[in-house]
Amino acid sequence: MISNILLSYSISKKKNILGILIGIFLKVIFLYTATYILVQTIGLPSIFLTSMGLMQIYTALIGGSIGFGIFLLTRDI
């Protein structure tokens, strides 16, 4: 949830491709760091690092692109 807030906030402030990229970077760094801490402290399986890294980049790119596309389509309405 916090990671999606970071992504949404970044996109809403920049309203361009740079905002999407900054938001994706913040989201992935937050999730990966939190997961890394859990892997190191409580022994969470390291496979979670993959799902909170590369997979989040893909889903954030898709979601950010769709959201930005909707923004562009509806900003004149």
N, C-alpha and C positions, 0 to 999 in steps of 0.2 A: 504494500500500500504506500509506504513512504517513497519507494522508488518510483512509483507511478506519479506521485505528487511532484517529485523532482522533474520528471520528464514533462508533465503537463505545464508546470510553472515555467520551465525554460522555453517551451514552445510558445506559450502565451506572451512572454516578454519579448522575444525576438521576432516571431511571426514570419520566419523564413527558414531556409534549409539549415543555416547555421544554428538556429534555435533547436532544430531537431537533432543535429549532431551533438550539440552541447548536452542536451537532455539525455540522449542515449549514453553518452560518456558518463554523466553523473549517475544514471540509473545502474549501469553495469558496474561501475566502481563501488557503489554502495552495496549492491547485492553480493558481489564477489568478495568484498572485504568482510561483510557480515558472515557469509558462509565460510570463508577461510578461518575466521575466529572460531566458529563452531566446530570446524574440522579439527583445529588444533586443541581446543579446550575440552570438548566432550566426546571427541572421537567420531564425529559424524563421518560417514563414508565419503571419500574424496570424489566420488562420481558426481556429487552435488556441485562441486566446483565447475564442472563442465556445463551443467544445466543452468548455473547462475552466471556464466560468462558468455560463451559463444551463442548459446540458444537465446539468451536475453537480447543480444545484439540483433539477431534475426527478427525476433518478435517486436522489438522496439522500432526497428526500421519499417516493418510492415505497418504497425499501429500508428507510428508517427507520420508515415506517408499517407495513409488513409485519412487520418485526422486533419492533416494539412490540406489534402485535396478537398475535403468537405469544407474546411474554412475558406478556401479560395472560391468554391462554388457558391457559398452562402453569404459572403461578405457584402455583396451588392444588394441583397434582398432586404 
